[in-house]
Amino acid sequence: AVIACTTTGAPTPGPHEELFGLVVREATTNILRHAQPTTVTIAIEAQRLTVANDGSPATSRPPSGLARLAERFAAVGGSLRTSTRDGVFTTEAAAG
């Protein structure tokens, strides 16, 4: 896929490292399967990860893989949310 990707920040080892890795994998899979973006941004902070792409279809629903990951984040006191605005689909995960 020809997609410009910008990444800011760097992963920080910690107890939720695996969960954040799963979010990146699931978000990437969804981008490649369901979106047609020209740009993707990944912002990494100590306990927060945001993945956004500008290729969200006009009618989209939260992918089921992300819904299952949201349950895992909730179990450790965190959150995983998705939103769509002006064609940009954003996944935001935060550890508790």
Backbone as ProteinMPNN parsed JSONL, in Angstrom:
{"seq_chain_A": "AVIACTTTGAPTPGPHEELFGLVVREATTNILRHAQPTTVTIAIEAQRLTVANDGSPATSRPPSGLARLAERFAAVGGSLRTSTRDGVFTTEAAAG", "coords_chain_A": {"N_chain_A": [[0.84, -1.176, 0.0], [0.486, 2.242, -0.727], [1.044, 4.504, 1.414], [1.491, 7.351, 3.292], [3.199, 7.522, 6.297], [3.395, 8.827, 9.512], [5.161, 8.922, 12.485], [5.242, 9.683, 15.898], [6.976, 10.048, 18.985], [8.015, 7.32, 21.146], [7.972, 3.821, 21.874], [7.438, 2.786, 25.251], [8.739, 0.592, 27.527], [6.695, -1.43, 29.6], [3.996, -2.529, 31.793], [1.769, -2.701, 30.107], [2.611, -2.962, 27.576], [2.301, -5.07, 25.689], [-0.465, -4.95, 25.129], [-0.664, -2.416, 23.88], [0.872, -2.962, 21.624], [-0.791, -4.831, 20.363], [-2.89, -3.153, 19.678], [-1.702, -1.496, 17.733], [-1.185, -3.432, 15.788], [-3.824, -4.381, 15.19], [-5.099, -1.99, 14.385], [-3.557, -1.344, 12.145], [-4.081, -3.554, 10.481], [-6.837, -3.141, 10.073], [-6.766, -0.695, 8.706], [-5.501, -1.428, 6.313], [-7.328, -3.293, 5.313], [-9.929, -2.12, 5.342], [-9.931, 0.625, 4.836], [-9.016, 3.443, 2.783], [-6.601, 5.1, 2.89], [-4.488, 8.033, 2.517], [-2.755, 9.044, 4.267], [-1.365, 8.145, 7.448], [-1.186, 8.553, 10.913], [0.717, 7.938, 13.788], [0.815, 8.295, 17.137], [2.769, 8.109, 19.942], [2.79, 7.935, 23.373], [3.726, 7.904, 26.872], [1.713, 6.361, 28.289], [-0.27, 6.203, 26.392], [-1.692, 5.778, 23.159], [-2.243, 6.736, 19.865], [-3.786, 6.196, 16.786], [-4.384, 7.322, 13.607], [-6.156, 7.631, 10.528], [-6.722, 8.905, 7.237], [-8.571, 7.75, 5.54], [-11.163, 6.799, 6.022], [-14.154, 5.028, 5.409], [-17.35, 6.392, 4.312], [-19.526, 5.328, 5.687], [-18.97, 3.696, 8.489], [-18.285, 1.221, 10.957], [-17.249, 0.486, 14.293], [-14.547, -1.72, 14.2], [-14.686, -5.203, 15.05], [-12.465, -6.437, 16.256], [-11.137, -4.344, 17.525], [-13.079, -3.706, 19.392], [-12.98, -5.929, 21.088], [-10.393, -5.576, 22.07], [-10.825, -3.219, 23.468], [-12.26, -4.134, 25.64], [-10.253, -5.555, 26.954], [-8.507, -3.483, 27.648], [-10.179, -2.055, 29.389], [-10.33, -3.879, 31.453], [-7.906, -3.545, 32.718], [-8.083, -1.078, 33.754], [-7.921, 0.884, 31.849], [-8.636, 2.477, 28.654], [-10.076, 2.171, 25.381], [-10.877, 3.795, 22.552], [-12.76, 4.61, 19.618], [-13.214, 6.849, 16.873], [-14.833, 8.737, 14.28], [-14.33, 11.387, 12.136], [-14.869, 13.803, 9.75], [-13.935, 12.065, 7.727], [-11.704, 10.959, 8.889], [-10.496, 8.305, 10.664], [-10.006, 7.455, 13.969], [-8.168, 5.784, 16.417], [-7.838, 5.484, 19.82], [-5.947, 4.607, 22.518], [-5.544, 4.126, 25.989], [-3.691, 3.473, 28.895], [-4.427, 2.371, 32.222]], "CA_chain_A": [[0.0, 0.0, 0.0], [1.235, 3.492, -0.763], [0.451, 5.331, 2.46], [2.484, 8.1, 4.059], [3.002, 7.263, 7.723], [4.181, 9.658, 10.414], [5.154, 8.412, 13.852], [5.883, 10.536, 16.899], [7.159, 9.366, 20.255], [8.68, 6.018, 21.121], [7.393, 2.898, 22.854], [8.024, 2.726, 26.581], [8.457, -0.711, 28.137], [5.849, -1.363, 30.78], [3.081, -3.657, 31.958], [0.733, -2.734, 29.069], [3.316, -2.939, 26.294], [1.689, -6.036, 24.767], [-1.765, -4.42, 24.697], [-0.431, -1.353, 22.9], [1.319, -3.635, 20.4], [-1.973, -5.405, 19.72], [-3.654, -2.048, 19.081], [-1.022, -1.119, 16.483], [-1.417, -4.507, 14.803], [-5.232, -4.391, 14.783], [-5.373, -0.76, 13.633], [-2.9, -1.479, 10.842], [-4.87, -4.517, 9.708], [-8.085, -2.488, 9.664], [-6.445, 0.316, 7.696], [-5.215, -2.105, 5.045], [-8.507, -4.036, 4.835], [-11.203, -1.401, 5.282], [-9.805, 2.054, 4.536], [-8.218, 3.823, 1.614], [-5.962, 6.342, 3.325], [-3.245, 8.523, 1.931], [-1.849, 9.287, 5.398], [-1.62, 7.545, 8.752], [-0.323, 9.09, 11.958], [0.787, 7.144, 15.012], [1.402, 9.1, 18.215], [3.067, 7.249, 21.09], [3.141, 8.603, 24.623], [4.048, 6.927, 27.913], [0.591, 5.464, 28.558], [-1.321, 6.507, 25.421], [-1.367, 5.518, 21.758], [-3.276, 7.181, 18.938], [-3.563, 5.862, 15.377], [-5.408, 7.99, 12.808], [-5.974, 7.561, 9.078], [-7.645, 9.791, 6.522], [-9.304, 7.012, 4.506], [-12.33, 6.129, 6.583], [-15.339, 5.047, 4.545], [-18.426, 7.274, 4.777], [-20.274, 4.577, 6.699], [-18.098, 2.707, 9.109], [-18.618, 0.829, 12.318], [-16.021, 0.063, 14.97], [-14.197, -3.113, 13.923], [-14.891, -6.061, 16.215], [-11.188, -6.684, 16.931], [-10.887, -3.219, 18.434], [-14.042, -3.814, 20.492], [-12.432, -6.914, 22.026], [-9.259, -4.942, 22.742], [-11.372, -2.242, 24.418], [-12.585, -4.895, 26.85], [-8.998, -5.87, 27.636], [-8.022, -2.24, 28.262], [-11.061, -1.756, 30.52], [-9.999, -4.81, 32.531], [-6.707, -3.066, 33.423], [-8.331, 0.302, 34.158], [-7.651, 1.802, 30.743], [-9.734, 2.656, 27.704], [-9.784, 2.184, 23.95], [-12.022, 4.423, 21.892], [-12.61, 4.946, 18.208], [-14.096, 7.915, 16.415], [-14.692, 9.141, 12.882], [-14.703, 12.789, 11.925], [-14.395, 14.343, 8.465], [-13.214, 11.04, 6.983], [-10.527, 10.487, 9.629], [-10.809, 7.302, 11.68], [-9.001, 7.535, 15.026], [-8.172, 4.807, 17.513], [-7.071, 6.035, 20.923], [-5.839, 3.672, 23.635], [-4.864, 4.675, 27.174], [-3.551, 2.525, 29.994], [-4.86, 2.9, 33.507]], "C_chain_A": [[0.887, 1.241, 0.0], [0.538, 4.467, 0.185], [1.586, 6.048, 3.181], [2.181, 7.893, 5.537], [3.952, 8.13, 8.531], [4.034, 9.09, 11.816], [5.857, 9.404, 14.751], [5.959, 9.765, 18.203], [7.867, 8.038, 20.063], [8.04, 5.122, 22.171], [8.166, 2.921, 24.167], [7.723, 1.355, 27.171], [7.625, -0.544, 29.4], [4.858, -2.5, 30.794], [2.03, -3.776, 30.846], [1.331, -2.722, 27.658], [2.663, -3.871, 25.265], [0.345, -5.532, 24.25], [-1.601, -3.317, 23.659], [0.045, -1.935, 21.561], [0.155, -4.241, 19.636], [-2.83, -4.326, 19.068], [-3.023, -1.631, 17.753], [-1.294, -2.17, 15.416], [-2.852, -4.482, 14.289], [-5.581, -3.148, 13.962], [-4.772, -0.831, 12.236], [-3.668, -2.435, 9.938], [-6.149, -3.877, 9.198], [-7.851, -1.432, 8.592], [-6.252, -0.346, 6.338], [-6.439, -2.807, 4.465], [-9.714, -3.162, 4.539], [-11.112, 0.055, 4.864], [-9.006, 2.247, 3.254], [-7.506, 5.135, 1.921], [-4.794, 6.754, 2.439], [-2.232, 8.786, 3.033], [-2.334, 8.555, 6.648], [-0.672, 8.22, 9.732], [-0.431, 8.187, 13.182], [1.509, 7.997, 16.046], [1.541, 8.203, 19.442], [3.488, 8.122, 22.257], [3.352, 7.523, 25.675], [2.92, 5.919, 28.147], [-0.575, 5.694, 27.602], [-0.792, 6.266, 24.009], [-2.536, 5.988, 20.914], [-2.859, 6.818, 17.522], [-4.707, 6.499, 14.602], [-5.1, 7.833, 11.332], [-7.064, 8.359, 8.394], [-8.477, 9.074, 5.463], [-10.523, 6.278, 5.003], [-13.498, 6.172, 5.608], [-16.441, 5.914, 5.153], [-19.273, 6.597, 5.847], [-19.349, 3.519, 7.261], [-18.593, 2.409, 10.512], [-17.326, 0.398, 12.988], [-15.734, -1.41, 14.678], [-14.246, -3.957, 15.197], [-13.597, -6.37, 16.958], [-10.841, -5.576, 17.907], [-11.854, -3.245, 19.607], [-13.546, -4.817, 21.53], [-11.23, -6.343, 22.769], [-9.724, -3.898, 23.752], [-11.732, -2.936, 25.73], [-11.323, -5.22, 27.642], [-8.407, -4.633, 28.31], [-8.869, -1.887, 29.485], [-10.715, -2.644, 31.716], [-8.766, -4.377, 33.325], [-6.842, -1.58, 33.787], [-8.054, 1.327, 33.076], [-8.868, 1.961, 29.85], [-9.199, 2.566, 26.28], [-11.04, 2.703, 23.282], [-11.704, 4.642, 20.422], [-13.58, 6.064, 17.876], [-13.829, 8.179, 14.946], [-15.168, 10.572, 12.765], [-14.06, 13.267, 10.629], [-13.53, 13.337, 7.709], [-11.977, 10.501, 7.664], [-10.996, 9.532, 10.725], [-9.669, 7.299, 12.685], [-9.255, 6.448, 16.053], [-7.289, 5.379, 18.593], [-7.116, 5.069, 22.095], [-5.056, 4.33, 24.762], [-4.838, 3.61, 28.247], [-3.968, 3.196, 31.276], [-3.747, 3.077, 34.469]], "O_chain_A": [[1.925, 1.27, 0.662], [-0.416, 5.152, -0.185], [2.538, 5.41, 3.631], [1.045, 8.068, 5.977], [5.155, 8.166, 8.273], [2.926, 8.814, 12.276], [6.93, 9.909, 14.421], [5.104, 8.927, 18.489], [8.266, 7.683, 18.953], [7.616, 5.592, 23.227], [9.389, 3.059, 24.183], [6.554, 0.991, 27.302], [7.841, 0.389, 30.174], [4.873, -3.349, 29.903], [1.457, -4.85, 30.662], [0.625, -2.496, 26.676], [2.495, -3.496, 24.104], [0.047, -5.671, 23.064], [-2.325, -3.29, 22.664], [-0.34, -1.451, 20.497], [0.11, -4.175, 18.407], [-3.432, -4.561, 18.02], [-3.728, -1.435, 16.763], [-1.6, -1.835, 14.271], [-3.075, -4.554, 13.081], [-6.281, -3.247, 12.955], [-5.403, -0.426, 11.26], [-3.878, -2.148, 8.759], [-6.511, -4.042, 8.033], [-8.655, -1.293, 7.67], [-6.78, 0.125, 5.331], [-6.571, -2.905, 3.245], [-10.45, -3.427, 3.589], [-12.138, 0.665, 4.563], [-8.404, 1.312, 2.727], [-7.774, 6.158, 1.291], [-4.205, 5.945, 1.721], [-1.023, 8.762, 2.802], [-3.532, 8.376, 6.87], [0.501, 8.435, 9.425], [-1.514, 7.737, 13.557], [2.665, 8.375, 15.858], [0.568, 7.618, 19.918], [4.408, 8.934, 22.154], [3.171, 6.34, 25.386], [3.183, 4.718, 28.194], [-1.726, 5.422, 27.942], [0.376, 6.512, 23.706], [-3.689, 5.675, 21.211], [-1.734, 7.091, 17.103], [-5.874, 6.247, 14.901], [-3.942, 7.891, 10.919], [-8.181, 8.477, 8.898], [-9.033, 9.722, 4.576], [-10.883, 5.234, 4.458], [-13.802, 7.223, 5.043], [-16.462, 6.143, 6.363], [-19.687, 7.241, 6.811], [-18.994, 2.56, 6.576], [-19.233, 3.238, 11.159], [-16.392, -0.017, 12.303], [-16.6, -2.259, 14.892], [-13.894, -3.488, 16.28], [-13.622, -6.55, 18.176], [-10.313, -5.835, 18.989], [-11.487, -2.846, 20.712], [-13.678, -4.577, 22.73], [-11.061, -6.594, 23.962], [-9.082, -3.712, 24.786], [-11.526, -2.377, 26.807], [-11.33, -5.164, 28.872], [-7.87, -4.722, 29.414], [-8.33, -1.466, 30.509], [-10.8, -2.203, 32.862], [-8.592, -4.788, 34.472], [-5.853, -0.912, 34.087], [-7.962, 2.52, 33.364], [-9.987, 1.625, 30.236], [-8.03, 2.847, 26.015], [-12.122, 2.133, 23.423], [-10.551, 4.833, 20.033], [-14.627, 6.211, 18.507], [-12.749, 7.887, 14.431], [-16.253, 10.928, 13.225], [-12.849, 13.145, 10.444], [-12.513, 13.705, 7.121], [-11.267, 9.674, 7.092], [-11.785, 9.901, 11.595], [-8.504, 7.159, 12.311], [-10.382, 6.222, 16.494], [-6.134, 5.723, 18.343], [-8.189, 4.749, 22.606], [-4.047, 4.998, 24.534], [-5.833, 2.926, 28.485], [-3.883, 4.415, 31.418], [-3.969, 3.518, 35.596]]}, "name": "protein", "num_of_chains": 1, "seq": "AVIACTTTGAPTPGPHEELFGLVVREATTNILRHAQPTTVTIAIEAQRLTVANDGSPATSRPPSGLARLAERFAAVGGSLRTSTRDGVFTTEAAAG"}
